[in-house]
């Protein structure tokens, strides 16, 4: 499998999109830090540097969805057939591809973190949460990336058409983002909201407290918190929104998703007939 990894890394060196992602990551980090620093200077805003690190995953997950589908989709069946002919197993081919994408994604995430901390700490300040909590959250994000990568490589491995894989990857990204934001927003709905009512007779305003129709019960909230982590991007939103996430339980969701998709890919790929 080392030969397969070496072949993939050799392709990466010549892949323009790979290098463009590093340029994009650098520009995004500088842009983010610059805008936040201006907010501090102009409006005395309070910026948590750790949120800049964690929030990157939402734009980052879109970029890697495109990269994984394009990189793995280039002559996928032809390349796989050639590798099988010279003696490589399908399982090794898939795992080499999975590890390649994972290493690329984690390298970019670590690179972005490095830029934010090295440039951001002098401008914005140090991490505001306890170090242990930051480490636990960061490890959770690494496992989220692991789970998300397993989904993307599943699509790119099982589906031969690069265009279809790219479109599906984008659709899945949108679906994961939309559903997680929808459920998280329901968690944060207050039970009551206050409405100002103007009384003509007295010429004054009075406040009326009304029941929020979008409010969900505590029992439903517990169910939502069990469902949301089944979506890797939902897990990230639970953490960034501080929706009382159990940082020791959430990794089990990410690992479960990863194991499910890796084994599912291995099984289906072994049955796949190459064109």
C-alpha positions, 0 to 999 in steps of 0.5 A: 500500500506504500507504493500506492500512497507514493503514487498518489503523493506524486500526483499531488505534487503536480495537482494545481488544485492541491496548491490552490487550496494552500493559497486559498487557506492562506488568503482566508486566514489573513482575510479573517484575521484582518477583518476581525482585527478591524472590528476590534479597533473600530468597534471594540468587538470581543473576538475569540480566536478559537472560534476563528479556527473552528468556524473554518470547517464550514467553508473548508468542508465545501473546498475539500468536497470539490477536491476529493471528487476531482482528485479521486475522479480522474480516470478512476476506473482506468487507474484502478484497473491498471493497479489491479492488473499489476497486483494491488488489491481493491481494499489497498487501493481504496485505503490509499485513496482515503488516507491521501485525502485525509492527510491532505485535509488534515494538513490544510486544517493544521496549516490554517490553525498554525496561521491563525495562532501565529498571526492572530495571537499578537493581533487578537489575543490568546485562546479564551477557553481552558486549554484542556477544553480547547484540546478536546474540541480540536480533537473532535474537529479532527474526528469530524474531518475523518468522518466527513472524508470517509463520506466523500471517499465513499462517493468517489470510490463507488461512483465512476463519473467524476461530474456526478460525484462532484455534483453529489458531493456539493448536494450532500454538503448543502444538505448537511449544512442546511439540516444541521443549522435548521435543527440547531436553530430550533434548539436555541428558540426561546419558549416565550418572546416579548412583543411591543404593543402600542395602545392608541387610547393611552399613547403608550407601548406595553410589552406582551409575552407570547408563547413561541410556536417554534419552541420545542420541549426539553424532551425534544431537545434531547432527541435533537442532540442525539440526532444532530451528531449523526451529521458531522457538520452538525457535530461541529455546530453543536461545538461552535454554538456551545449547545452543551455538547458532551465532548467525550461522547461526540467522538463516538459519533464521528468514529461510528460514521467513519467505521460505517462508511469505510466498511461500506465502501470496502464491501461495495467496492469489492463488488463493483465492476470496473468499466 
